[in-house]
């Protein structure tokens, strides 16, 4: 299912192309994805949109987030550290952090690594039209073309 989400984001949503559900489903199936993964990706993305549009409660910024056993088992240490870094860098609000965690936990795979977390953050912020700060941080942190000091 995660591969379908990334494919949809890269090929449709990032380019602001939003075909109807049936057309998109047929195109994804033709691209080689199975119908169960396609339906799961649609459900996941629809939940992301619903949660993004809902009036999220404003969570305080001075609290401490305690992760449940299920969250620490599913989200890798790198993922949790990355989420914490983005929140401390003011790229993610506490509400956005909770959205990212919720969407990560909704994925079917048993473990969510750093790569998946990066995609989830990007999709969540892109959906809220707030991806520019994240893209700057992402580029600075993960760009392999950094200048070399001599």
VMD Tcl script that draws the C-alpha trace (Angstrom):
set ca {
  {0.00 0.00 0.00}
  {2.81 2.43 0.83}
  {4.25 2.12 -2.69}
  {0.85 3.08 -4.11}
  {0.76 6.20 -1.91}
  {4.21 7.30 -3.05}
  {3.32 6.62 -6.69}
  {0.08 8.62 -6.37}
  {1.90 11.50 -4.72}
  {4.76 11.63 -7.24}
  {2.61 11.21 -10.33}
  {-0.62 13.00 -9.47}
  {-0.96 15.01 -6.28}
  {2.42 16.75 -6.36}
  {1.56 17.96 -9.87}
  {-1.91 18.98 -8.67}
  {-3.55 16.40 -10.92}
  {-6.63 14.89 -9.28}
  {-8.32 12.35 -11.56}
  {-11.59 10.85 -10.38}
  {-11.46 7.76 -8.18}
  {-12.36 5.28 -10.93}
  {-9.85 6.67 -13.45}
  {-7.07 6.76 -10.88}
  {-7.88 3.22 -9.75}
  {-7.68 1.94 -13.34}
  {-4.39 3.75 -13.96}
  {-2.87 2.38 -10.75}
  {-4.02 -1.13 -11.62}
  {-2.49 -0.75 -15.10}
  {0.75 0.39 -13.44}
  {0.93 -3.00 -11.71}
  {-0.58 -2.39 -8.27}
  {-3.15 -4.82 -6.92}
  {-6.67 -3.66 -6.11}
  {-6.37 -4.30 -2.37}
  {-3.33 -2.02 -2.10}
  {-5.04 0.60 -4.26}
  {-8.15 0.60 -2.06}
  {-6.00 0.73 1.08}
  {-4.08 3.71 -0.30}
  {-7.31 5.52 -1.14}
  {-8.64 4.93 2.37}
  {-5.34 6.09 3.93}
  {-5.22 9.25 1.83}
  {-8.90 10.05 2.39}
  {-8.31 9.80 6.14}
  {-5.31 12.14 5.78}
  {-7.45 14.68 3.94}
  {-10.27 14.41 6.49}
  {-7.90 14.85 9.41}
  {-6.15 17.77 7.71}
  {-9.44 19.56 7.03}
  {-10.88 18.96 10.49}
  {-10.39 21.61 13.11}
  {-7.50 20.04 14.94}
  {-7.30 20.80 18.62}
  {-4.45 23.13 19.37}
  {-1.99 21.14 21.40}
  {0.42 22.90 23.69}
  {4.04 23.33 22.69}
  {5.65 22.78 26.08}
  {4.41 19.27 26.78}
  {6.24 16.00 26.51}
  {4.99 13.34 24.08}
  {5.03 9.85 25.55}
  {4.84 7.14 22.90}
  {2.82 3.98 23.46}
  {4.38 0.53 23.23}
  {2.67 -0.02 19.88}
  {4.13 3.24 18.52}
  {7.68 2.49 19.69}
  {7.47 -1.00 18.21}
  {6.19 0.19 14.85}
  {8.06 3.49 14.42}
  {11.82 3.08 14.18}
  {14.09 5.04 16.51}
  {15.25 7.09 13.50}
  {11.64 7.91 12.64}
  {10.84 9.04 16.18}
  {14.02 11.13 16.30}
  {13.20 12.71 12.95}
  {9.68 13.61 14.04}
  {11.05 15.14 17.25}
  {13.66 17.09 15.26}
  {11.01 18.50 12.92}
  {8.87 19.55 15.85}
  {11.80 21.21 17.62}
  {12.73 22.98 14.37}
  {9.12 24.29 14.24}
  {8.48 22.53 10.93}
  {5.78 20.39 12.57}
  {3.27 21.60 15.11}
  {2.14 19.23 17.84}
  {-1.10 18.65 15.91}
  {0.80 17.88 12.72}
  {3.07 15.51 14.67}
  {-0.02 13.63 15.83}
  {-1.33 13.49 12.26}
  {1.99 12.05 11.05}
  {2.02 9.45 13.84}
  {-1.58 8.49 13.17}
  {-0.96 8.02 9.45}
  {2.24 6.04 10.12}
  {0.39 3.74 12.50}
  {-2.36 3.27 9.87}
  {0.08 1.70 7.41}
  {-0.08 -2.09 7.28}
  {3.64 -2.78 7.37}
  {5.05 -3.91 10.72}
  {7.78 -1.26 10.91}
  {7.97 2.30 9.66}
  {11.48 3.44 8.90}
  {12.95 6.87 8.27}
  {12.24 6.80 4.53}
  {8.54 6.08 5.05}
  {8.35 8.74 7.76}
  {9.88 11.33 5.45}
  {7.21 10.56 2.84}
  {4.39 10.67 5.39}
  {5.55 14.07 6.66}
  {5.81 15.39 3.11}
  {2.32 14.14 2.18}
  {0.77 15.48 5.39}
  {2.33 18.94 5.04}
  {1.72 19.08 1.28}
  {-1.93 18.33 1.92}
  {-2.04 21.32 4.28}
  {-0.11 23.58 1.85}
  {2.75 23.77 4.36}
  {5.44 21.74 2.65}
  {7.87 24.57 1.85}
  {9.54 24.68 5.29}
  {9.82 20.92 5.33}
  {11.30 20.78 1.83}
  {13.98 23.28 2.87}
  {14.93 21.20 5.92}
  {14.72 17.97 3.93}
  {17.01 19.37 1.26}
  {19.52 20.64 3.80}
  {19.56 17.35 5.72}
  {19.44 14.74 2.98}
  {20.87 16.36 -0.14}
  {23.83 14.29 -1.30}
  {25.20 17.21 -3.29}
  {26.46 19.15 -0.30}
  {29.61 21.14 -0.94}
  {32.81 19.56 0.24}
  {35.15 21.55 2.45}
  {38.82 21.36 1.43}
}
mol new
graphics top color blue
foreach p $ca { graphics top sphere $p radius 0.5 }
foreach p [lrange $ca 0 end-1] q [lrange $ca 1 end] { graphics top cylinder $p $q radius 0.2 }
display resetview
